[in-house]
Amino acid sequence: MASLSRGVTLALLGILLLGAARLPRGVAYEIDLPRGSGITVLLKPGTQALPAKLCYIVAKRWETTLSIKAGEKKVFSFSCQDPHNYFVIEIQKNIDCVSGQCPFGEVHLQPSTSVLPTLNRTFIWDIKASKNVSLELQFSLSRLRQIGPLEDCPDGVTHRISGRVDASTMVKIGTFCGNGTVSRIKMQEGVNLALDLPWFHKRNVSGFSIANRSSIKRLCIIESVFEGEGSATLMSANYPAGFPEDELMTWQFVIPAPLRASVSFLQFSVSNCVKKEERVEYYIPGSTTNPEVFKLEDQQPGNMAGNFNLSLQGCDQDAQNPGILRLQFQVSVQHPQNDSNKTYVVDLSKERTMSLSIEPRPSKLKREFVPGCFVCLNSRTCSTNLTLTAGSTHSISFLCDDLTRLWINAEKTISCLDPRYCHRTRYSLQLPQFIFQLPVQLHDFTWKLLVPKDRLSLALVPAQKLQQHTHERVCNTSFSYLVASAVPGQNLYFGSFCSGGSIEQIQVKENISVTLRTFAPNFQQESAKQDLTVSFIPHFKEESVFTVTPDTKNKIYLRTPNWDRGLPSLASVSWNISVPRNQVACLTFLKERTGVVCQTGRAFMIIQEQRAHAEEIFSLEEEVLPKPSFRYHSFWVNISNCSPMSGKQLDLLFWVSLTPRTTDLTVIVLAVVGGGALLLFALGFIICFVKKNKKKKITKGPAVGIYNGNVNTQMPMQPKKFQKGRKDNDSHVYAVIDDTMVYGHLLQDASGSFHQAEVDTYRPFQGPTGDFPPSPPPTNSRAPTVKLATDEPPPGSPPESESEPYTFSHPKDGKVSNRSTDTPLLDAHEPTEPGE
């Protein structure tokens, strides 16, 4: 048994030795660091967690880290074929220029990359210097480009540079890639530079040198050299963290002779200062006021020729609430343009409520360099955005290779403070002439129209009728008017309108903004023909009223405000649509149902023909919208919203088309035949009646009244033609004559007696005028759908005017009877709609 167990043990040992011999072994590396070199090499796991039992550093034993110090020599390998996926190597060299001699000149990579394993490598140089000495890093292989905290270098080669505020505090100067403009960096009291090289990069030189310089008396100086057109983005120390307290940092820019430079601040923030003031200072060639001092929120200089310096100065911060001072800016260098020396005058001295901004158009970002577009105020203060305020005259110039990359946005406020002075006052919404003299195209010009709440409303009247922009009929003009509410908190957009339509007037209840937006450079020629006039009118309760006269050749499309978001809750909108006398209007709705679902209240639509004064009321929540219908007279369309549920908003699109009014030929023939037959019957009746009367013995009857046609009666709504009223004269009494043969026999009844005369009351015409839209039902008590018949009296009919009877007098025995004669001759009826 003992011999058997020994045999099994030997067999297992052999299998283990064979497996160990077959483990993959990498190339062996030998690193020998000279004594006193100040170099330390550290192999450690990379950013990814090291998987267990996959790859190890094989030296005297298997390890996950390996440290080699100056004066040591070590040989090692890796247990896997791809160690760059698991390990990184750091080589740090400490240089003390305070107690020893500094190795000025070109800096070499030690140890050489040829003896290092193919891992991601980081070379670190930590150099200490005296407070009175500055060190200068010169980058000869490639100038550097500063990048932000979230950016990476395309080739993976990264320079991370830091400086010292004191012996124990490091300050990050920035992270840099190659192919930039930064050629030199000077720092006080020492420098720390880390060069990151990816494992596949074959670079074997550091690419920089060190020089000794005198004290710079600031944190650092960064030199940026331009050889042609281009731009550079630079950041303050510690960006995006705070700039060190009460420190000074300077950038020096070298600009070739024919080029111009402009500075733009991209992002910045300021701290809370208790002493001094944070600022930027410029040393500009040819300036008589050097240094020129600016606040960070000021417009920065531009269009500068030659070299210049920019410095950032911190302050003593509040210990309890220091805040953060940081700055990211861009310097653009380009050739001067032909228009850079041309000055344009913008006179806003007579304006009180107008501002004008020149801004860059939105554009897609491009990788290649694109020269900047700058607007310069007084030829020196340049920026990509410039706002000119009212009350002054401004001189501006442009530093831009393509002025179509800029546009103008302007705003003017017209307000009514006292209704007594501005009631019925009109203002013309025309563009100032200096807009057309600038070389930049206008984008938006906005008029804000303000009225006292619940006291006045607004009316917009165009010189040429307007068309509402819809998907069915788009505006193809070079400019449009955008009308929206200017009431704070009210998101109401009435629509976009252009010339060439059928809208004659737009009335709105409260404050609005009218924006003239251009779409083509030739808008100046078209806008000269179009003039929009605004007037202040008496207040009304609806959100808006549109006055429309449809075109006989084209359909007119109309839609409710806020088409994309739905009509606001409890809002009411009306359209006053005129129909010419010889035309018939066809009213058509796009959808069968609105889809609105009311949370509270009811949503209604009222269609009312103005001549017949008959209203059709439809429930927009419950009923199907009316089918296409013909309208023979001008009519109103009123839409009143409820408080709809979310996602079930009210929006309506309808259109109106006109066709010539025609009469059916059959109707004409029947009317002619019927009229002829009636005439023949009347003639026959008269002949028979005359013959019969000749045979009868005529009995004298009482005297009858004959109408006196010489009396001028008063027509309703017309001025009186005589001064006395009917109660003051006898104009209403018929003249009495003795001739008893004038129709006297017609007053006899079967027994031979006479009827009493009848009297009636004069009623002036009180028909509808059509000047006001139909009133929707109250929002808290809107009734279900009803349709009023044409013979029902309209609501709110005015009371009858004075009643003055016309009397017939029948003298008997020489006396006039005073008997009551109040029996009406005619029954009063409301006018019915004529059949068409």
C-alpha positions in Angstrom: 0.0 0.0 0.0 2.9 2.4 0.8 4.5 1.8 -2.5 1.2 2.4 -4.3 0.7 5.8 -2.5 4.2 6.9 -3.4 3.5 6.1 -7.1 0.3 8.2 -7.1 2.1 11.1 -5.5 4.9 11.1 -8.0 2.4 10.9 -10.9 0.5 14.0 -9.6 3.7 15.9 -9.1 4.7 15.2 -12.7 1.4 16.4 -14.0 1.8 19.7 -12.0 5.4 20.2 -13.3 4.3 19.6 -16.8 1.4 22.1 -16.5 3.7 24.7 -15.1 6.2 24.3 -17.9 3.3 24.8 -20.4 2.2 28.2 -18.8 2.6 31.1 -21.3 5.6 33.2 -20.5 6.1 36.7 -22.0 9.4 38.4 -23.1 11.8 39.1 -20.2 12.5 42.8 -19.5 15.5 44.3 -17.6 15.4 47.8 -16.1 18.5 49.2 -14.5 18.2 52.6 -12.9 21.5 54.5 -12.1 22.1 55.5 -8.6 21.4 59.2 -7.9 19.2 59.6 -11.1 16.1 60.4 -9.1 14.1 58.1 -11.2 11.4 55.7 -10.0 9.6 53.1 -12.1 6.2 51.7 -11.0 4.3 48.9 -12.8 0.7 48.7 -11.6 -2.7 47.6 -12.8 -4.5 49.9 -15.2 -7.7 51.7 -14.8 -9.6 48.4 -15.4 -9.8 45.9 -12.5 -7.3 43.1 -12.8 -9.1 39.9 -13.5 -8.1 37.1 -11.1 -5.6 34.4 -12.5 -5.3 36.0 -16.0 -2.1 38.1 -16.0 0.6 38.7 -13.5 4.1 40.3 -13.3 6.5 37.4 -13.0 9.7 38.4 -11.1 11.0 36.4 -8.1 7.3 35.7 -7.5 4.0 36.5 -9.2 2.9 40.0 -8.4 0.4 42.6 -9.5 2.7 45.6 -8.8 6.4 46.1 -9.2 8.5 49.1 -8.0 12.0 49.9 -9.2 14.0 52.7 -7.5 17.2 54.5 -8.4 20.2 52.2 -8.0 18.1 49.0 -8.5 18.0 46.5 -11.4 15.2 44.1 -11.9 14.3 41.5 -14.5 10.6 40.6 -15.0 8.1 39.2 -17.5 4.3 38.8 -17.8 2.2 35.6 -17.5 0.1 36.7 -20.5 0.6 37.7 -24.1 -1.3 41.1 -23.9 -0.1 42.8 -20.7 -1.1 46.3 -22.1 -4.7 45.3 -21.4 -3.9 44.9 -17.7 -0.9 47.1 -16.6 0.5 50.6 -17.0 3.9 51.9 -16.2 4.8 55.3 -14.6 8.4 56.7 -14.8 8.9 59.7 -12.5 11.9 61.8 -12.2 12.4 64.3 -9.4 14.6 67.3 -10.1 15.6 69.7 -7.3 16.8 73.0 -8.7 17.0 74.6 -5.3 19.8 72.6 -3.8 21.3 71.1 -7.0 22.0 72.0 -10.6 19.0 72.0 -13.0 19.3 69.9 -16.2 18.5 72.8 -18.6 18.1 72.1 -22.3 16.3 69.3 -24.0 14.7 66.7 -21.7 15.3 63.0 -22.6 13.1 60.0 -21.9 14.8 57.9 -19.2 14.9 55.0 -19.3 14.6 54.7 -23.0 11.3 53.5 -24.4 13.2 50.6 -26.1 13.9 48.9 -22.8 10.4 49.4 -21.4 7.5 46.9 -21.9 4.8 47.8 -24.4 2.4 49.3 -21.8 0.6 52.6 -21.6 3.4 54.9 -20.3 3.4 58.1 -18.2 6.6 60.1 -17.9 6.5 62.5 -15.0 9.0 65.3 -14.3 8.6 67.1 -10.9 10.9 70.1 -10.8 11.4 72.3 -7.8 12.8 75.8 -8.1 13.3 78.9 -5.9 10.6 81.5 -5.5 12.7 84.1 -7.3 13.3 81.8 -10.3 10.9 80.8 -13.0 11.2 77.8 -15.3 10.2 77.9 -18.9 9.0 74.9 -20.9 9.6 75.2 -24.6 7.7 72.8 -26.9 9.8 72.3 -30.0 8.4 69.0 -31.5 4.8 70.3 -31.7 3.0 73.3 -30.3 0.2 72.4 -27.8 -3.5 72.8 -27.9 -5.4 73.1 -24.6 -8.5 70.9 -24.1 -11.3 70.8 -21.7 -11.8 68.3 -18.8 -14.1 66.1 -20.9 -12.0 66.0 -24.1 -9.4 63.5 -25.3 -6.4 63.9 -27.6 -6.9 62.2 -31.0 -3.5 60.4 -30.9 -3.6 59.6 -27.2 -0.5 61.8 -26.5 -1.4 64.1 -23.6 0.6 66.8 -21.7 -0.7 67.5 -18.1 1.0 70.6 -16.7 0.8 71.9 -13.2 2.5 74.7 -11.2 3.1 75.6 -7.6 1.5 78.3 -5.5 3.8 77.4 -2.6 5.9 74.4 -1.6 2.9 72.2 -0.8 0.1 73.4 -3.1 -0.1 72.4 -6.7 -2.2 74.2 -9.3 -3.3 72.6 -12.6 -2.3 74.8 -15.5 -4.1 72.7 -18.1 -4.2 69.6 -20.3 -2.8 69.8 -23.8 -2.7 67.9 -27.0 -0.4 68.4 -30.0 -1.0 70.6 -33.2 -1.9 73.8 -31.3 -0.5 77.3 -30.8 1.0 77.1 -27.3 4.8 77.3 -27.7 6.1 78.2 -24.2 4.8 78.1 -20.6 6.6 79.9 -17.8 6.0 79.1 -14.2 7.2 80.3 -10.8 8.6 78.0 -8.1 8.7 74.9 -10.2 6.7 72.7 -12.5 5.2 69.3 -12.8 4.7 67.8 -16.3 3.2 64.4 -17.1 3.5 63.0 -20.6 1.1 60.2 -21.4 2.0 57.9 -24.3 -0.2 55.0 -25.4 1.4 51.5 -25.6 1.3 51.5 -29.5 3.0 54.9 -29.9 6.6 54.8 -31.1 7.6 58.2 -29.7 11.1 58.2 -28.0 11.6 61.9 -27.3 10.0 64.2 -24.8 9.4 67.0 -27.2 10.2 69.9 -24.8 13.1 71.6 -23.1 13.6 73.5 -19.9 15.2 77.0 -19.5 16.0 79.1 -16.5 14.4 82.6 -16.4 14.1 85.4 -14.0 11.0 85.9 -11.8 7.7 86.4 -13.6 5.9 87.6 -10.4 2.7 85.7 -11.3 1.4 82.2 -11.4 2.3 81.5 -15.1 2.7 83.0 -18.6 1.4 81.0 -21.6 2.6 82.0 -25.1 0.4 81.3 -28.1 1.8 81.8 -31.6 -0.3 82.1 -34.7 1.3 81.6 -38.1 -1.9 82.2 -40.1 -5.7 82.2 -39.7 -6.9 80.1 -36.9 -8.4 80.1 -33.4 -7.3 78.9 -30.0 -9.4 78.1 -26.9 -7.7 78.7 -23.6 -8.7 78.3 -19.9 -7.7 79.7 -16.6 -5.7 77.6 -14.1 -7.7 74.9 -12.3 -10.5 75.1 -14.9 -13.3 74.2 -14.4 -12.5 74.6 -10.7 -11.8 78.0 -9.2 -8.8 80.2 -10.1 -6.4 80.5 -7.1 -7.1 83.4 -4.8 -5.4 86.7 -5.5 -3.3 85.2 -8.3 -2.3 86.6 -11.7 -2.1 84.7 -15.0 -1.0 86.0 -18.4 -1.4 84.9 -22.0 0.9 86.3 -24.7 -0.3 86.2 -28.3 2.0 86.5 -31.3 0.0 87.7 -34.4 1.5 88.0 -37.9 1.5 91.5 -39.4 -1.5 91.4 -41.8 -3.8 89.4 -39.5 -6.3 90.7 -36.9 -7.3 89.1 -33.6 -10.5 89.2 -31.6 -11.2 87.8 -28.1 -14.5 86.2 -27.1 -15.3 84.9 -23.6 -17.1 81.6 -23.9 -17.8 80.8 -20.2 -16.9 82.6 -17.0 -17.9 83.0 -13.4 -16.7 85.4 -10.7 -16.0 85.0 -7.0 -17.1 87.0 -4.0 -14.3 89.6 -3.4 -13.6 91.4 -0.1 -10.5 93.1 -1.4 -9.4 94.2 -4.9 -11.5 93.4 -8.0 -11.4 90.6 -10.5 -10.6 91.9 -13.9 -8.9 91.3 -17.2 -6.1 93.6 -18.5 -5.0 94.0 -22.1 -1.7 95.4 -23.4 -2.7 96.3 -27.0 -0.4 97.7 -29.6 -0.9 101.3 -30.4 -3.2 101.9 -27.4 -2.6 105.0 -25.4 -4.3 103.7 -22.3 -2.4 100.5 -21.7 -3.3 98.5 -19.8 -6.9 98.5 -20.9 -9.0 97.1 -18.0 -12.3 95.2 -18.6 -14.7 93.3 -16.4 -15.4 89.8 -17.3 -18.9 90.6 -18.3 -17.8 93.5 -20.6 -17.4 93.2 -24.4 -13.8 92.3 -25.1 -11.5 93.9 -27.6 -11.4 92.8 -31.2 -9.9 93.7 -34.6 -6.5 94.0 -33.0 -3.4 94.0 -35.2 -0.1 92.8 -33.9 1.0 91.1 -30.6 -1.0 91.6 -27.4 -1.2 90.3 -23.9 -4.2 89.3 -21.8 -4.0 88.9 -18.0 -6.5 87.5 -15.5 -6.3 89.0 -12.0 -8.0 87.4 -9.0 -9.0 89.0 -5.7 -9.1 88.4 -1.9 -12.1 86.2 -1.6 -14.7 86.0 1.2 -13.7 83.2 3.5 -17.3 82.2 4.2 -18.6 82.3 0.7 -15.6 82.5 -1.7 -17.4 81.7 -5.0 -15.5 80.5 -8.1 -13.5 82.6 -10.5 -13.0 80.7 -13.8 -12.6 81.7 -17.5 -12.8 80.0 -20.8 -12.1 82.2 -23.9 -11.3 82.0 -27.5 -8.9 84.0 -29.7 -9.7 84.2 -33.4 -7.2 85.4 -35.9 -8.1 86.2 -39.5 -7.4 88.4 -42.4 -9.0 91.9 -42.3 -12.0 92.2 -44.5 -12.8 95.0 -47.0 -15.7 96.1 -44.8 -13.6 96.1 -41.6 -12.7 99.8 -42.0 -16.2 100.9 -43.1 -18.3 102.4 -40.3 -22.1 102.2 -40.1 -24.1 104.6 -38.0 -27.2 103.4 -36.1 -29.1 106.3 -34.8 -31.3 105.3 -31.8 -31.1 108.7 -30.1 -34.8 109.5 -30.7 -36.0 106.0 -29.6 -37.0 105.2 -26.1 -38.1 101.6 -26.2 -36.1 100.0 -29.0 -33.1 97.7 -28.9 -31.2 96.1 -31.8 -29.0 93.0 -31.6 -26.6 91.6 -34.3 -26.0 87.9 -33.7 -24.6 84.9 -35.5 -26.9 82.7 -37.4 -27.2 79.1 -36.0 -25.0 76.8 -38.0 -23.6 73.3 -37.9 -20.2 72.9 -36.3 -17.3 72.1 -38.6 -14.0 70.5 -37.8 -11.9 72.8 -40.1 -11.2 76.3 -39.0 -13.8 78.9 -40.0 -13.0 82.6 -39.6 -15.1 84.3 -36.9 -17.7 87.0 -37.6 -17.3 89.9 -35.2 -19.2 93.1 -34.8 -17.0 96.0 -33.5 -18.3 99.0 -31.6 -16.2 102.1 -32.2 -13.7 99.9 -34.1 -12.2 98.3 -31.0 -14.7 96.5 -28.8 -15.6 93.5 -30.9 -17.7 90.4 -30.2 -19.9 87.9 -32.0 -23.0 89.4 -30.4 -23.6 93.1 -30.1 -26.7 94.8 -28.6 -27.4 98.5 -29.3 -29.7 100.3 -26.8 -32.1 103.2 -27.3 -31.1 106.8 -26.6 -27.7 106.9 -28.3 -26.1 106.9 -31.7 -23.8 104.0 -32.3 -20.9 103.5 -34.8 -20.3 99.9 -35.8 -18.0 98.0 -38.2 -17.7 94.3 -39.1 -14.8 91.9 -39.0 -16.2 89.0 -41.0 -15.5 87.2 -44.2 -19.1 86.4 -44.9 -21.8 88.7 -43.5 -24.5 86.3 -44.3 -23.4 84.4 -41.2 -24.9 87.3 -39.1 -28.5 88.6 -38.8 -30.3 91.3 -37.0 -33.0 91.0 -34.3 -34.7 94.1 -33.1 -37.6 95.0 -30.7 -39.7 98.0 -30.0 -42.5 98.6 -27.5 -45.6 100.7 -28.1 -47.8 101.1 -25.1 -50.9 103.0 -24.0 -50.8 104.3 -20.5 -53.8 106.6 -20.5 -56.9 105.4 -22.5 -58.1 109.0 -22.8 -55.2 110.0 -25.1 -54.7 106.8 -27.1 -58.3 105.7 -27.8 -58.6 105.3 -31.6 -55.0 106.3 -32.0 -53.2 104.6 -34.9 -49.6 103.6 -35.3 -47.9 102.4 -38.4 -45.7 99.3 -37.9 -42.9 100.2 -40.4 -39.3 99.3 -40.3 -36.7 102.1 -39.6 -34.7 103.1 -42.7 -31.3 102.4 -41.1 -32.2 98.7 -41.0 -31.9 98.6 -44.8 -28.6 100.5 -44.8 -26.8 97.8 -42.7 -25.0 95.0 -44.7 -26.6 92.4 -42.5 -30.0 90.9 -43.2 -32.9 91.4 -40.8 -34.2 88.3 -39.1 -36.9 89.5 -36.7 -38.4 92.9 -35.9 -40.8 92.7 -33.0 -43.3 95.3 -31.9 -44.7 94.8 -28.4 -48.2 96.3 -28.2 -49.3 97.0 -24.6 -52.8 98.2 -23.5 -54.4 98.8 -20.1 -56.1 95.6 -18.9 -59.8 95.4 -19.4 -60.0 98.9 -20.8 -58.7 98.8 -24.3 -58.1 96.2 -27.0 -56.0 96.2 -30.3 -56.9 96.1 -34.0 -54.4 95.3 -36.7 -55.3 96.5 -40.2 -53.0 95.6 -43.1 -52.6 97.6 -46.3 -53.0 94.4 -48.2 -55.2 91.6 -47.0 -53.4 88.8 -45.1 -53.3 85.0 -45.5 -53.0 82.7 -42.5 -50.2 80.1 -42.9 -51.5 76.5 -42.9 -50.3 73.2 -44.2 -53.0 73.4 -46.9 -51.9 76.8 -48.0 -48.4 77.8 -47.0 -46.9 81.3 -47.2 -44.3 81.6 -49.9 -43.6 85.3 -49.4 -40.2 86.8 -48.4 -41.6 87.8 -45.0 -44.5 87.1 -42.6 -46.1 88.5 -39.5 -46.1 86.3 -36.4 -48.8 87.4 -33.9 -48.7 86.1 -30.3 -49.9 87.1 -26.9 -47.5 89.2 -24.8 -49.5 88.7 -21.6 -47.1 87.2 -18.9 -47.9 83.5 -18.4 -50.2 83.2 -21.4 -48.9 80.9 -24.1 -51.1 81.9 -27.0 -50.0 82.0 -30.6 -52.6 83.5 -33.0 -50.7 82.4 -36.1 -48.4 83.4 -39.0 -49.7 85.7 -41.6 -48.5 86.9 -45.0 -49.8 89.1 -47.7 -52.1 87.9 -50.5 -55.0 86.5 -48.5 -58.5 87.5 -47.4 -58.1 88.7 -43.8 -58.9 92.4 -43.5 -58.5 92.9 -39.8 -57.3 91.1 -36.7 -58.7 92.3 -33.3 -57.1 91.0 -30.1 -58.2 91.5 -26.5 -55.0 92.1 -24.7 -51.2 92.7 -25.1 -49.6 91.1 -28.1 -46.3 91.0 -30.0 -46.2 91.3 -33.8 -43.0 90.0 -35.3 -42.0 90.7 -38.9 -39.8 87.7 -39.8 -37.9 87.6 -43.1 -37.1 84.6 -45.2 -35.2 86.1 -48.2 -32.9 89.1 -48.8 -35.5 90.7 -51.2 -38.0 91.3 -48.5 -37.3 95.0 -48.7 -39.1 95.3 -52.0 -42.1 93.4 -50.8 -42.3 95.0 -47.4 -42.5 98.5 -49.0 -46.0 97.5 -50.4 -47.2 96.1 -47.1 -48.0 98.4 -44.2 -49.6 97.2 -40.9 -51.5 99.7 -38.8 -52.4 99.2 -35.1 -55.1 101.1 -33.3 -56.4 101.1 -29.8 -60.1 100.2 -29.7 -62.8 99.7 -27.0 -62.2 96.5 -24.9 -64.0 93.3 -25.8 -64.1 89.9 -24.1 -63.0 87.5 -26.9 -59.4 86.5 -27.4 -59.5 87.6 -31.0 -61.9 88.5 -33.9 -60.9 88.0 -37.5 -62.6 90.0 -40.3 -62.5 88.0 -43.5 -63.6 88.7 -47.1 -63.0 85.5 -49.0 -61.4 85.6 -52.5 -63.8 84.6 -55.3 -61.0 82.6 -57.0 -59.3 80.8 -54.1 -60.3 79.0 -50.9 -59.5 80.7 -47.7 -58.2 78.4 -44.9 -58.6 79.4 -41.3 -57.6 77.7 -38.1 -57.9 78.3 -34.4 -55.0 79.9 -32.5 -52.4 77.6 -30.8 -52.9 75.1 -33.6 -50.1 72.8 -32.3 -51.0 73.1 -28.6 -54.8 73.6 -28.7 -57.0 76.6 -28.0 -56.4 77.8 -24.4 -59.0 77.0 -21.7 -62.2 79.0 -21.8 -61.0 81.1 -24.7 -63.4 82.3 -27.4 -62.5 83.2 -31.0 -64.7 84.6 -33.8 -64.5 85.1 -37.5 -66.7 87.7 -39.3 -66.9 86.3 -42.8 -68.4 88.6 -45.5 -70.3 87.1 -48.5 -70.8 89.4 -51.5 -74.4 89.8 -52.7 -73.9 87.9 -55.9 -71.9 85.0 -54.3 -72.7 81.9 -52.2 -70.2 80.8 -49.5 -69.5 77.1 -48.8 -68.3 76.5 -45.2 -66.4 73.2 -44.8 -64.7 71.7 -41.7 -61.6 69.4 -42.0 -62.7 66.8 -39.4 -66.0 65.2 -38.4 -65.2 65.6 -34.7 -62.9 67.8 -32.8 -61.7 65.1 -30.3 -61.8 67.6 -27.4 -62.7 66.1 -24.0 -63.8 68.7 -21.4 -62.7 68.5 -17.8 -65.0 71.4 -16.8 -67.4 73.5 -18.8 -68.6 72.9 -22.3 -67.1 73.6 -25.7 -69.4 75.2 -28.3 -69.4 76.5 -31.9 -72.0 79.1 -33.0 -72.7 79.8 -36.7 -74.9 82.8 -37.3 -76.0 84.4 -40.5 -76.1 88.1 -39.8 -79.1 89.0 -42.0 -81.4 86.2 -40.8 -80.1 86.5 -37.2 -80.6 82.7 -36.8 -78.0 80.9 -34.6 -76.9 77.3 -35.0 -75.2 76.0 -31.8 -73.1 72.9 -31.8 -71.5 71.0 -28.9 -67.9 70.4 -30.0 -67.4 67.6 -27.4 -70.5 65.5 -28.2 -71.7 66.3 -31.7 -70.4 65.7 -35.2 -69.3 68.9 -36.9 -71.7 70.2 -39.6 -71.3 68.9 -43.1 -70.4 71.4 -45.9 -73.2 74.1 -45.9 -74.0 77.1 -48.2 -74.3 80.6 -46.7 -76.1 83.2 -48.7 -75.3 86.1 -46.4 -72.4 87.3 -44.3 -72.1 85.1 -41.2 -70.2 84.7 -37.9 -68.3 81.6 -36.8 -67.6 81.6 -33.0 -65.7 78.9 -31.2 -65.6 78.8 -27.4 -63.5 76.3 -25.5 -64.0 74.5 -22.2 -61.3 73.5 -19.8 -60.0 70.4 -21.7 -58.3 67.4 -20.4 -54.6 67.0 -21.1 -53.9 65.6 -24.5 -57.5 66.3 -25.7 -57.1 69.8 -26.9 -59.4 71.8 -29.2 -58.2 72.7 -32.6 -60.3 73.4 -35.7 -59.4 74.0 -39.4 -62.1 75.1 -41.8 -62.2 76.8 -45.2 -64.6 79.0 -47.1 -65.0 79.1 -50.9 -67.2 81.4 -53.0 -69.3 80.5 -56.1 -71.5 82.8 -58.2 -75.2 82.8 -57.1 -77.5 81.2 -59.7 -81.3 80.9 -60.1 -83.0 77.6 -61.2 -84.5 77.9 -64.7 -87.5 75.9 -63.6 -88.3 78.3 -60.9 -88.2 81.2 -63.3 -90.6 79.5 -65.8 -93.1 78.6 -63.0 -92.9 82.2 -61.6 -93.7 83.6 -65.1 -96.6 81.2 -65.7 -98.0 81.7 -62.3 -97.8 85.5 -62.6 -99.6 85.5 -65.9 -102.4 83.3 -64.7 -102.9 85.5 -61.6 -103.1 88.6 -63.8 -105.7 87.1 -66.0 -107.8 86.0 -63.0 -107.6 89.5 -61.5 -108.7 91.2 -64.8 -111.7 88.8 -65.1 -112.7 89.4 -61.5 -112.6 93.2 -62.0 -114.8 93.1 -65.2 -117.4 90.9 -63.5 -117.5 93.1 -60.4 -118.0 96.3 -62.4 -120.9 94.8 -64.4 -122.6 93.6 -61.3 -122.4 97.0 -59.6 -124.0 98.8 -62.5 -127.2 96.8 -62.0 -127.5 97.4 -58.3 -129.1 100.4 -56.7 -126.3 102.3 -55.0 -127.0 103.4 -51.4 -125.1 106.3 -50.0 -122.8 105.5 -47.2 -120.9 107.6 -44.8 -117.9 109.7 -45.7 -114.5 107.9 -45.8 -111.0 109.0 -45.2 -108.6 109.5 -48.1 -104.8 109.3 -47.4 -103.2 112.7 -47.7 -100.0 112.0 -49.7 -98.6 115.5 -49.2 -97.7 114.8 -45.6 -94.0 113.7 -45.1 -93.9 111.0 -42.5 -90.7 110.1 -40.7 -88.6 107.1 -41.9 -86.9 105.0 -39.2 -83.3 106.1 -38.4 -83.7 109.2 -40.7 -83.9 112.9 -39.6 -87.4 114.5 -39.3 -88.7 116.4 -42.2 -91.0 118.6 -40.2 -90.6 120.1 -36.8 -93.9 119.4 -35.0 -94.7 115.9 -33.7 -97.8 114.0 -34.6 -99.4 114.9 -31.3 -98.9 118.6 -32.0 -100.6 118.6 -35.5 -103.2 116.8 -37.5 -100.9 115.1 -40.0 -102.0 111.7 -38.8 -105.8 112.4 -39.4 -107.1 111.6 -42.9 -109.0 114.5 -44.6 -112.8 114.1 -44.7 -114.8 114.7 -47.9 -118.5 114.5 -48.6 -118.2 112.2 -51.6 -120.0 109.0 -50.4 -119.4 107.2 -53.7 -115.7 106.5 -53.1 -115.5 102.9 -51.9 -118.2 103.7 -49.3 -120.2 100.6 -50.2 -117.2 98.4 -49.2 -117.8 99.2 -45.6 -121.3 97.8 -45.5 -122.0 94.4 -44.1 -124.8 92.0 -45.1 -127.4 94.0 -43.0 -126.4 97.3 -44.6 -124.6 98.7 -41.5 -121.1 100.1 -41.5 -118.0 98.6 -39.8 -116.0 100.7 -37.3 -112.7 102.0 -38.6 -109.5 100.1 -37.6 -106.4 101.6 -36.2 -102.8 100.2 -35.9 -99.5 101.2 -34.3 -96.4 102.2 -36.3 -93.3 100.1 -35.4 -89.9 101.3 -36.5 -87.4 98.6 -38.0 -85.2 97.0 -35.4 -83.4 94.3 -37.4 -79.9 93.0 -36.8 -76.9 95.0 -38.0 -74.2 92.3 -37.9 -71.5 94.5 -36.3 -70.8 92.2 -33.3 -70.1 88.5 -33.1 -72.7 86.1 -31.5 -72.3 85.9 -27.7 -71.4 82.3 -26.6 -73.2 80.8 -23.7 -71.7 81.5 -20.3 -68.9 79.1 -19.4 -70.7 78.0 -16.2 -74.1 77.4 -17.8 -73.7 76.5 -21.4 -76.8 74.6 -22.5 -76.9 71.6 -24.8 -77.2 71.9 -28.5 -80.2 73.9 -29.7 -81.2 75.4 -33.1 -83.4 78.4 -33.2 -86.1 78.6 -35.8 -86.2 81.5 -38.1 -89.6 82.6 -36.9 -88.6 82.9 -33.3 -87.9 86.4 -32.1 -84.2 87.1 -31.5 -83.1 87.4 -27.9 -82.8 90.9 -26.5 -85.2 92.6 -29.0 -85.5 96.3 -28.2 -88.9 97.7 -26.9 -91.3 99.2 -29.3 -90.9 102.9 -30.0 -93.7 105.5 -29.6 -97.1 104.3 -30.9 -99.2 106.8 -32.8 -102.4 105.5 -34.4 -103.6 106.6 -37.9 -107.4 107.1 -37.5 -110.3 106.9 -39.9 -113.1 109.4 -39.1 -116.8 108.5 -39.8 -119.0 111.6 -39.2 -122.6 110.8 -38.3 -125.2 113.5 -38.1 -122.3 116.0 -38.6 -120.3 114.7 -35.6 -117.1 112.7 -35.5 -117.3 109.6 -33.4 -114.8 109.3 -30.5 -115.4 105.5 -30.2 -112.3 103.3 -29.4 -110.7 101.9 -32.5 -107.8 99.8 -31.2 -108.3 96.7 -33.3 -104.9 96.1 -35.1 -104.9 96.0 -38.9 -101.8 93.6 -39.1 -100.3 91.0 -36.8 -96.7 91.7 -35.9 -94.2 89.0 -37.0 -90.4 88.9 -37.0 -88.8 88.8 -40.5 -88.1 85.3 -41.7 -85.1 84.3 -43.7 -85.8 84.5 -47.4 -85.6 81.3 -49.3 -82.8 81.0 -51.6 
